[in-house]
Amino acid sequence: MSIHKRWSSYTEKNASSEPNSFGIYEIGDIETGAILYIGEGNIRAGLLAHSPDGGKKKHISIFGTSIVGLYGYRFELTKTREKAKQRQKELLKDFKNTYGSLPRFNQKQEKSATPVFI
């Protein structure tokens, strides 16, 4: 089960305006709805850290450039970081049960046990 919100266009301006609060977020392709990554932590910081600008603005990017059409994100707030981690685990488990594998960029994390940024 994914986050049930509309996708927001993934721009630095939009991400900068999001809450400075704990939660979970999904990053994906707005056109197809494909979820590429499910993250947890501080919403604003997490979104800015994974900026789709390919690192040009000194942001780490898990996407590089032009993997998909138009990037989007959506999020859900939690009260604590622990709740965010728990909710992320639930979403990842549901995704894997539904599709047979984790989202594309969560797979790289699972294999290395640490985040891999390209």
MDAnalysis code that builds the backbone (N, CA, C; Angstrom):
import MDAnalysis as mda
import numpy as np

u = mda.Universe.empty(354, n_residues=118, atom_resindex=np.repeat(np.arange(118), 3), trajectory=True)
u.add_TopologyAttr("name", ["N", "CA", "C"] * 118)
u.add_TopologyAttr("resid", np.arange(1, 119))
u.add_TopologyAttr("resname", ["MET", "SER", "ILE", "HIS", "LYS", "ARG", "TRP", "SER", "SER", "TYR", "THR", "GLU", "LYS", "ASN", "ALA", "SER", "SER", "GLU", "PRO", "ASN", "SER", "PHE", "GLY", "ILE", "TYR", "GLU", "ILE", "GLY", "ASP", "ILE", "GLU", "THR", "GLY", "ALA", "ILE", "LEU", "TYR", "ILE", "GLY", "GLU", "GLY", "ASN", "ILE", "ARG", "ALA", "GLY", "LEU", "LEU", "ALA", "HIS", "SER", "PRO", "ASP", "GLY", "GLY", "LYS", "LYS", "LYS", "HIS", "ILE", "SER", "ILE", "PHE", "GLY", "THR", "SER", "ILE", "VAL", "GLY", "LEU", "TYR", "GLY", "TYR", "ARG", "PHE", "GLU", "LEU", "THR", "LYS", "THR", "ARG", "GLU", "LYS", "ALA", "LYS", "GLN", "ARG", "GLN", "LYS", "GLU", "LEU", "LEU", "LYS", "ASP", "PHE", "LYS", "ASN", "THR", "TYR", "GLY", "SER", "LEU", "PRO", "ARG", "PHE", "ASN", "GLN", "LYS", "GLN", "GLU", "LYS", "SER", "ALA", "THR", "PRO", "VAL", "PHE", "ILE"])
u.atoms.positions = np.array([
    [0.844, -1.181, 0.000],
    [0.000, 0.000, 0.000],
    [0.886, 1.240, 0.000],
    [0.651, 2.122, -0.915],
    [1.462, 3.328, -1.012],
    [0.802, 4.494, -0.272],
    [1.467, 5.618, -0.285],
    [0.921, 6.829, 0.316],
    [-0.219, 7.309, -0.586],
    [-1.355, 7.565, -0.014],
    [-2.526, 7.951, -0.796],
    [-2.672, 9.468, -0.865],
    [-1.774, 10.076, -1.622],
    [-1.819, 11.509, -1.874],
    [-1.447, 11.725, -3.331],
    [-1.782, 12.874, -3.842],
    [-1.391, 13.220, -5.209],
    [0.102, 13.504, -5.247],
    [0.713, 13.248, -6.394],
    [2.122, 13.556, -6.582],
    [2.313, 15.064, -6.655],
    [3.374, 15.564, -6.062],
    [3.803, 16.950, -6.214],
    [4.983, 16.950, -7.171],
    [5.089, 17.960, -7.990],
    [6.215, 18.077, -8.906],
    [7.499, 18.235, -8.095],
    [8.518, 17.467, -8.448],
    [9.760, 17.429, -7.666],
    [10.699, 18.539, -8.121],
    [10.518, 19.709, -7.518],
    [11.407, 20.831, -7.773],
    [12.017, 21.259, -6.450],
    [13.139, 21.939, -6.525],
    [13.785, 22.417, -5.304],
    [12.856, 23.370, -4.554],
    [12.152, 24.210, -5.283],
    [11.226, 25.163, -4.664],
    [10.123, 24.421, -3.898],
    [9.509, 23.414, -4.521],
    [8.455, 22.659, -3.844],
    [8.993, 21.902, -2.634],
    [10.117, 21.220, -2.807],
    [10.690, 20.439, -1.705],
    [11.075, 21.347, -0.535],
    [11.580, 22.539, -0.840],
    [11.982, 23.487, 0.213],
    [10.806, 23.981, 1.036],
    [9.602, 23.902, 0.472],
    [8.431, 24.411, 1.175],
    [7.737, 23.334, 2.017],
    [8.242, 22.103, 1.981],
    [7.601, 21.024, 2.729],
    [7.965, 21.089, 4.209],
    [7.200, 20.402, 5.061],
    [7.419, 20.479, 6.507],
    [8.795, 19.992, 6.943],
    [9.296, 20.644, 7.960],
    [10.552, 20.251, 8.590],
    [10.192, 19.290, 9.720],
    [9.542, 18.181, 9.365],
    [8.994, 17.218, 10.323],
    [9.309, 15.801, 9.872],
    [9.198, 14.852, 10.790],
    [9.451, 13.454, 10.463],
    [8.294, 12.853, 9.683],
    [8.646, 11.910, 8.832],
    [7.641, 11.195, 8.073],
    [8.273, 10.256, 7.070],
    [7.456, 9.810, 6.146],
    [7.922, 8.962, 5.060],
    [7.605, 9.661, 3.754],
    [8.359, 9.333, 2.723],
    [8.111, 9.942, 1.415],
    [8.385, 8.929, 0.318],
    [7.668, 9.107, -0.771],
    [7.868, 8.305, -1.968],
    [8.314, 9.241, -3.074],
    [9.268, 8.782, -3.874],
    [9.720, 9.518, -5.041],
    [9.458, 8.627, -6.240],
    [8.873, 9.208, -7.269],
    [8.534, 8.383, -8.418],
    [8.311, 9.171, -9.683],
    [7.756, 8.483, -10.652],
    [7.454, 9.036, -11.968],
    [5.982, 9.452, -11.979],
    [5.727, 10.746, -12.094],
    [4.359, 11.251, -12.077],
    [3.537, 10.656, -13.217],
    [4.147, 10.524, -14.382],
    [3.417, 10.059, -15.563],
    [2.909, 8.626, -15.424],
    [3.724, 7.747, -14.864],
    [3.341, 6.334, -14.762],
    [2.895, 5.940, -13.362],
    [3.256, 6.744, -12.352],
    [2.953, 6.386, -10.970],
    [3.944, 5.406, -10.377],
    [4.993, 5.070, -11.130],
    [5.997, 4.116, -10.649],
    [6.762, 4.698, -9.466],
    [6.779, 3.967, -8.367],
    [7.511, 4.395, -7.177],
    [8.951, 3.919, -7.324],
    [9.899, 4.857, -7.235],
    [11.312, 4.544, -7.379],
    [12.017, 4.420, -6.043],
    [11.493, 5.091, -5.020],
    [12.176, 5.110, -3.727],
    [11.166, 5.412, -2.630],
    [11.304, 4.729, -1.508],
    [10.517, 5.016, -0.303],
    [11.512, 5.353, 0.791],
    [11.441, 6.580, 1.293],
    [12.387, 7.037, 2.305],
    [11.685, 7.441, 3.586],
    [12.490, 7.682, 4.613],
    [11.965, 8.119, 5.899],
    [12.913, 9.133, 6.498],
    [12.400, 9.916, 7.427],
    [13.213, 10.915, 8.110],
    [12.562, 12.274, 8.027],
    [13.380, 13.309, 8.101],
    [12.895, 14.673, 7.968],
    [12.459, 14.877, 6.515],
    [11.213, 15.230, 6.309],
    [10.650, 15.326, 4.961],
    [11.431, 16.315, 4.097],
    [11.563, 17.542, 4.550],
    [12.240, 18.557, 3.740],
    [13.694, 18.167, 3.460],
    [14.418, 17.789, 4.484],
    [15.830, 17.425, 4.308],
    [15.984, 16.214, 3.398],
    [15.121, 15.221, 3.562],
    [15.197, 14.030, 2.719],
    [14.945, 14.341, 1.263],
    [13.920, 15.142, 0.994],
    [13.619, 15.494, -0.392],
    [14.744, 16.319, -1.018],
    [15.290, 17.258, -0.264],
    [16.370, 18.074, -0.810],
    [17.640, 17.246, -1.002],
    [17.879, 16.270, -0.144],
    [19.074, 15.428, -0.265],
    [19.034, 14.566, -1.512],
    [17.841, 14.181, -1.950],
    [17.693, 13.323, -3.118],
    [17.281, 14.114, -4.350],
    [17.670, 15.360, -4.398],
    [17.273, 16.252, -5.490],
    [17.516, 15.633, -6.861],
    [16.537, 15.735, -7.759],
    [16.707, 15.170, -9.102],
    [17.587, 16.011, -10.022],
    [18.343, 16.955, -9.465],
    [19.195, 17.788, -10.314],
    [20.515, 17.113, -10.661],
    [20.690, 15.854, -10.245],
    [21.902, 15.128, -10.581],
    [23.120, 15.601, -9.811],
    [22.910, 16.286, -8.691],
    [24.019, 16.746, -7.877],
    [24.610, 18.072, -8.326],
    [24.061, 18.688, -9.349],
    [24.615, 19.931, -9.874],
    [24.600, 21.050, -8.846],
    [23.635, 20.999, -7.942],
    [23.534, 22.045, -6.925],
    [24.033, 21.538, -5.578],
    [24.980, 20.617, -5.614],
    [25.606, 20.036, -4.430],
    [24.634, 19.259, -3.567],
    [23.591, 18.740, -4.173],
    [22.673, 17.842, -3.485],
    [23.021, 16.436, -3.938],
    [22.940, 15.504, -3.041],
    [23.138, 14.111, -3.421],
    [21.910, 13.669, -4.185],
    [22.094, 12.884, -5.208],
    [20.961, 12.420, -5.996],
    [20.980, 10.917, -6.115],
    [19.860, 10.284, -5.845],
    [19.772, 8.846, -6.057],
    [19.340, 8.557, -7.475],
    [19.059, 9.591, -8.221],
    [18.506, 9.399, -9.552],
    [19.432, 9.738, -10.695],
    [20.421, 10.587, -10.500],
    [21.198, 11.017, -11.656],
    [20.309, 11.865, -12.540],
    [20.351, 11.628, -13.832],
    [19.538, 12.442, -14.728],
    [18.714, 11.571, -15.657],
    [17.546, 12.023, -15.963],
    [16.673, 11.485, -17.005],
    [16.410, 9.986, -16.965],
    [16.210, 9.409, -15.804],
    [15.840, 7.997, -15.746],
    [14.385, 7.846, -16.146],
    [13.562, 8.761, -15.707],
    [12.139, 8.714, -16.021],
    [11.703, 10.076, -16.518],
    [10.434, 10.208, -16.839],
    [9.892, 11.471, -17.315],
    [9.938, 12.553, -16.268],
    [8.819, 12.813, -15.632],
    [8.699, 13.900, -14.678],
    [8.710, 13.323, -13.267],
    [9.690, 13.708, -12.462],
    [9.776, 13.227, -11.091],
    [8.690, 13.855, -10.226],
    [8.236, 13.085, -9.267],
    [7.273, 13.583, -8.314],
    [7.556, 13.006, -6.939],
    [6.910, 13.551, -5.942],
    [7.029, 13.022, -4.588],
    [5.706, 13.202, -3.875],
    [5.535, 12.420, -2.847],
    [4.405, 12.576, -1.924],
    [4.894, 12.090, -0.579],
    [4.248, 12.564, 0.485],
    [4.731, 12.226, 1.818],
    [3.582, 12.082, 2.800],
    [3.937, 11.531, 3.942],
    [2.998, 11.320, 5.045],
    [3.778, 11.650, 6.319],
    [3.227, 12.504, 7.157],
    [3.897, 12.881, 8.398],
    [3.675, 11.832, 9.485],
    [4.683, 11.687, 10.352],
    [4.574, 10.840, 11.539],
    [4.998, 11.691, 12.732],
    [4.690, 11.225, 13.913],
    [5.018, 12.020, 15.093],
    [6.483, 11.918, 15.491],
    [7.111, 10.772, 15.222],
    [8.502, 10.563, 15.618],
    [9.283, 9.884, 14.498],
    [10.590, 9.908, 14.621],
    [11.444, 9.222, 13.647],
    [11.216, 7.716, 13.711],
    [11.021, 7.191, 14.918],
    [10.765, 5.749, 15.056],
    [9.495, 5.338, 14.322],
    [8.451, 6.154, 14.418],
    [7.207, 5.872, 13.693],
    [7.456, 5.920, 12.180],
    [8.294, 6.860, 11.748],
    [8.618, 6.961, 10.325],
    [9.348, 5.701, 9.857],
    [10.311, 5.226, 10.636],
    [11.045, 4.007, 10.273],
    [10.103, 2.810, 10.211],
    [9.209, 2.724, 11.172],
    [8.239, 1.617, 11.211],
    [7.319, 1.677, 9.987],
    [6.839, 2.851, 9.656],
    [5.939, 3.007, 8.510],
    [6.671, 2.703, 7.194],
    [7.936, 3.117, 7.098],
    [8.723, 2.813, 5.909],
    [8.852, 1.294, 5.736],
    [9.145, 0.591, 6.818],
    [9.254, -0.872, 6.747],
    [7.954, -1.498, 6.260],
    [6.819, -0.978, 6.758],
    [5.508, -1.488, 6.323],
    [5.304, -1.273, 4.823],
    [5.609, -0.063, 4.351],
    [5.426, 0.239, 2.932],
    [6.351, -0.603, 2.051],
    [7.597, -0.778, 2.492],
    [8.534, -1.590, 1.717],
    [8.080, -3.053, 1.659],
    [7.595, -3.558, 2.789],
    [7.109, -4.943, 2.832],
    [5.905, -5.109, 1.905],
    [4.948, -4.179, 1.973],
    [3.769, -4.233, 1.100],
    [4.167, -4.153, -0.376],
    [5.103, -3.276, -0.686],
    [5.554, -3.113, -2.066],
    [6.182, -4.412, -2.567],
    [7.051, -4.999, -1.745],
    [7.723, -6.239, -2.138],
    [6.720, -7.381, -2.302],
    [5.739, -7.455, -1.403],
    [4.710, -8.494, -1.517],
    [3.872, -8.319, -2.783],
    [3.617, -7.092, -3.166],
    [2.803, -6.816, -4.344],
    [3.573, -7.003, -5.647],
    [4.808, -6.495, -5.702],
    [5.555, -6.458, -6.961],
    [6.718, -7.459, -7.036],
    [7.010, -8.150, -5.941],
    [8.062, -9.155, -5.955],
    [9.460, -8.633, -5.687],
    [9.612, -7.327, -5.580],
    [10.909, -6.729, -5.259],
    [10.667, -5.346, -4.660],
    [11.723, -4.770, -4.128],
    [11.629, -3.425, -3.570],
    [11.656, -2.395, -4.703],
    [11.270, -1.131, -4.402],
    [11.420, -0.084, -5.413],
    [12.878, -0.025, -5.889],
    [13.061, 0.410, -7.100],
    [14.370, 0.379, -7.766],
    [15.531, 0.867, -6.900],
    [15.387, 2.012, -6.252],
    [16.507, 2.560, -5.506],
    [16.557, 2.078, -4.067],
    [15.537, 1.463, -3.559],
    [15.621, 0.777, -2.278],
    [16.351, -0.552, -2.441],
    [16.335, -1.150, -3.623],
    [17.051, -2.401, -3.878],
    [18.542, -2.205, -3.705],
    [19.060, -1.107, -4.178],
    [20.493, -0.827, -4.059],
    [20.888, -0.696, -2.601],
    [20.013, -0.103, -1.786],
    [20.294, 0.016, -0.362],
    [20.301, -1.347, 0.312],
    [19.344, -2.187, -0.051],
    [19.224, -3.499, 0.562],
    [20.479, -4.340, 0.299],
    [20.993, -4.289, -0.915],
    [22.171, -5.078, -1.280],
    [23.420, -4.613, -0.563],
    [23.550, -3.305, -0.382],
    [24.783, -2.792, 0.214],
    [24.665, -2.531, 1.712],
    [23.449, -2.535, 2.239],
    [23.161, -2.254, 3.650],
    [23.407, -0.793, 4.008],
    [23.877, 0.013, 3.047],
    [23.990, 1.454, 3.237],
    [23.476, 2.114, 1.970],
    [22.986, 3.345, 2.075],
    [22.473, 4.011, 0.881],
    [23.535, 4.149, -0.201],
    [23.139, 3.864, -1.417],
    [24.018, 4.027, -2.564],
    [23.452, 5.146, -3.417],
    [24.236, 6.162, -3.639],
    [23.779, 7.291, -4.419],
    [24.568, 7.318, -5.718],
    [23.837, 7.466, -6.821],
    [24.497, 7.473, -8.133],
    [24.384, 8.840, -8.766],
])
